C-alpha cells in the first residue's frame, strides 16, 4: 500500500470512532508522514507503528495460544469455570475494528520490501512478536471478512519471511499455532455460511496455508522425489549476525547428521500438506457434494475454486501424492464423467489441470503400473460429455447464444487432448492397445487421441 493511500485512509474520521481510536489513528498518520524518503529510518518507523499503534489496539484481545510476549504458549489453559464468558464476542473490546487497522497492517507488511537487504532479516525477526498477535486475532474473529483479512496478512508475512530466508517460524514453534487457527476455518462453508462470504474466505485461506508451509521451510528445496536440498544463506542478509533485537533469538545451529535432519524436516512438511489436503480440500469437497452428482453440489463456484487448489497442493506434495491417489483419482473421474458436467466448463478445466499434474509428476510409475485405466476412463467420459454438449450448443451459438460457453468447451477439448497425449506417453504400449479398441467402438473418440 502506498504512503499517500494509507495517509488518506488515516485522515478519514467516523462518527462511531472513540477518543482512543482517534488518538491512535492520528498517531499513525503522524509517524508515517515523518517517514524519510530514502527509507533509511524505515525499520524504526515500522517498529514505532507496531508498538505505539497496533499493540494498543489489540491489547484487550489476547490470544490464548500466545504469551504476553508473543511466544507460543506452552502452558495448557485452565478449563473455564462459572458462566460462559462471551467477552470475545464483544466488538466493543476490539478497537481494531475501526476501518483502518487492516490497511495499516497491510502497509507495514508491504513496507518491509523497502528495508535494505542487509537489515531486512533482522528487522522482520525483531518485529515478528508484534505482528503475530494481531494476525491471529483477525483469523480467529467471528466475522468472515476479518478472517479473510487475517489470512491475507499472514500470507504477506510469510512472503516476507521466506524472501529473507529466515527460520523464525521454525525457531518459535508458531507454525502449529497458525495451522490450528487456519484449519478451524476449513469448514466455514455453505449452508451455514453464505456462499460469497465462504468463497471470499477460502480464496485467502488456502494461499495463506501454502505460504505458511513455504515460510516454515525457507532454506530447503524439495524436488519431485522428496529429496530435501539445503540452500545457501541469502547473500546480503544478516544470517551470520551474532546479535539481534528479536525476543526469539534462539540458536538455530544445526545438530545431528544432516541427512537425518533433512528427513525429519521433510516429514514435518509432508504432515502439514496432508492436513491441507485431507482436512481442508477433500473434506470441504465432500461437504459440498463434489464428485457425486451436479444436483448435490451446494456451490458450483466454490467447488470450482477448491478443485483449483488441488493443483498447487499436489504439486507441493510431490511423490507423497501417491498415497492419496485412491481418493483423488476417483474424485476427479466422477467430476469429469458427470453427464451434466459440461454446464460448468471451468470446473472441468480445473479438474483436468489437477489430473495433468498427477500424471506428469513423480506419480508416473504408479500411474503406469495401476492407475492409468482410471485416468483414461475419466478422459474418455469427459470427451463424450463435451462432444454431446457442443452438438447441442452449436445451434444456439449460430444464433449468438452461449458463445462464451462454447469457447470454454473448446478449451476443455484441447486440454483433454493434451492430458490424454501425456497419459499415453507415460503408459506406452498398453495405452495404444486400449486406444485402438476404443476407437473401434466409438469413432467420435478419434479426436481425443491426437498423434
C-alpha positions, 0 to 999 in steps of 0.5 A: 500500500502506498504512503499517500493511500494509507495517509488518506485512509488515516485522515478519514474520521467516523462518527462511531470512532472513540477518543482512543481510536482517534488518538491512535489513528492520528498517531499513525498518520503522524509517524508515517508522514515523518517517514524519510524518503530514502527509507533509511529510518524505515525499520524504526518507523515500522517498529514505532507503528507496531508498538505505539499503534497496533499493540494498543489496539489489540491489547484487550484481545489476547490470544490464548495460544500466545504469551504476553510476549508473543511466544507460543504458549506452552502452558495448557489453559485452565478449563473455564469455570462459572458462566460462559464468558462471551467477552470475545464476542464483544466488538466493543473490546476490539478497537481494531475494528475501526476501518483502518487497522487492516490497511495499516497492517497491510502497509507495514507488511508491504513496507518491509520490501523497502528495508535494505537487504542487509537489515531486512532479516533482522528487522522482520525477526525483531518485529515478528512478536508484534505482528503475530498477535494481531494476525491471529486475532483477525483469523480467529474473529467471528466475522468472515471478512476479518478472517479473510483479512487475517489470512491475507496478512499472514500470507504477506508475512510469510512472503516476507519471511521466506524472501529473507530466508529466515527460520523464525517460524521454525525457531518459535514453534508458531507454525502449529499455532497458525495451522490450528487457527487456519484449519478451524476455518476449513469448514466455514462453508455453505449452508451455514455460511453464505456462499460469497462470504465462504468463497471470499474466505477460502480464496485467502485461506488456502494461499495463506496455508501454502505460504505458511508451509513455504515460510516454515521451510525457507532454506530447503528445496524439495524436488519431485522425489522428496529429496530435501536440498539445503540452500545457501544463506541469502547473500546480503542478509544478516544470517551470520549476525551474532546479535539481534533485537528479536525476543526469539533469538534462539540458536538455530545451529544445526545438530545431528547428521544432516541427512537425518535432519533433512528427513525429519524436516521433510516429514514435518512438511509432508504432515502439514500438506496432508492436513491441507489436503485431507482436512481442508480440500477433500473434506470441504469437497465432500461437504459440498457434494463434489464428485457425486452428482451436479444436483448435490453440489451446494456451490458450483463456484466454490467447488470450482475454486477448491478443485483449483487448489488441488493443483498447487497442493499436489504439486507441493506434495510431490511423490507423497501424492501417491498415497492419496491417489485412491481418493483423488483419482476417483474424485476427479473421474466422477467430476469429469464423467458427470453427464451434466458436467459440461454446464460448468466448463471451468470446473472441468478445466480445473479438474483436468489441470489437477489430473495433468499434474498427477500424471506428469509428476513423480506419480508416473510409475504408479500411474503406469503400473495401476492407475492409468485405466482410471485416468483414461476412463475419466478422459474418455467420459469427459470427451463424450460429455463435451462432444454431446454438449457442443452438438447441442450448443452449436445451434444456439451459438449460430444464433449468438447464444452461449458463445462464451460457453462454447469457447470454454468447451473448446478449451476443455477439448484441447486440454483433454487432448493434451492430458490424454497425449501425456497419459499415453506417453507415460503408459506406452504400449498398453495405452495404444492397445486400449486406444485402438479398441476404443476407437473401434467402438466409438469413432467420435473418440478419434479426436481425443487421441491426437498423434 
